[in-house]
Amino acid sequence: MNPIEPTAAQTAALDIAANLATVEAEIAAAARAAARLADAVTLVAVAKTQPAAVVARALAAGHRVFGENRVQEAEGKWPALKSAYPDVVLHLIGPLQRNKVRRAVRLFDVIETIDRAELARAVAEAGREEGMTPEIFVQVNTGEEPQKAGVFPEETDVLVAACRDDFGLFVRGLMCIPPVDEEPSLHFALLREIARRNGLHELSMGMSADFAVAVRFGATHVRVGTAIFGGRPAPE
Ligand SMILES: *Cc1c(COP(=O)(O)O)cnc(C)c1O
């Protein structure tokens, strides 16, 4: 092997750093176009299905905010990575089952997928018992898709109020995943409007295909996986 050529691992390391830089630059450009500050948008690097060795490259490149969508998978890689990088901020972006609430509260700094009162109550109770103060986003099913998680738009105000007033949770904002076959900007605009009427200032919306649009519509958190880490194996 030519010693001047990078190894495969070095090439991949370069790619992740370069991909992060490209996505950050696109976020900054979209923010500028919308007369917003680029640092008002947090890039949540979605690491689901990526092994710890790959995530470590993003950490080595200086990135610190990550998203995972399964508690069990996150437990397999993040305790060690978090002790190596204590300033990591970990977001749960996938559906949360009642029986995993306590584990989620221990591991995640932000839970983005609160979509019903009983789940909010369980998160608040687990937070108290564990001495943690979980920060949450309420997930809104803006497309009212029956198979999808999230509270319906017209039920969101009641759930946000319950999270705050009944359970004492810190609601940072709202999160949505638009239907795949619809214009995402309609959903981003709807999420922004629901947030506005609830006095919420943070919006988690936009993925690899549409994060620049989401930034123009006010996203404060974009959740980007493929554009940083490349493709994922298809789920079984
Ligand atoms: C996987 C996932 C993402 C990232 O999707 P990409 O298209 O890979 O950027 C964002 N949000 C949620 C909720 C996800 O599950």
The ligand as an ORCA input file, in Angstrom:
! r2SCAN-3c Opt
* xyz 0 1
  C     -33.830      8.981     11.099
  C     -34.477     10.221     11.554
  C     -34.007     11.480     11.126
  C     -32.857     11.656     10.151
  O     -33.253     11.290      8.871
  P     -32.250     11.512      7.620
  O     -33.161     11.505      6.464
  O     -31.308     10.359      7.630
  O     -31.565     12.791      7.813
  C     -34.639     12.600     11.627
  N     -35.664     12.522     12.494
  C     -36.142     11.336     12.925
  C     -37.273     11.312     13.880
  C     -35.566     10.151     12.472
  O     -36.050      8.980     12.905
*
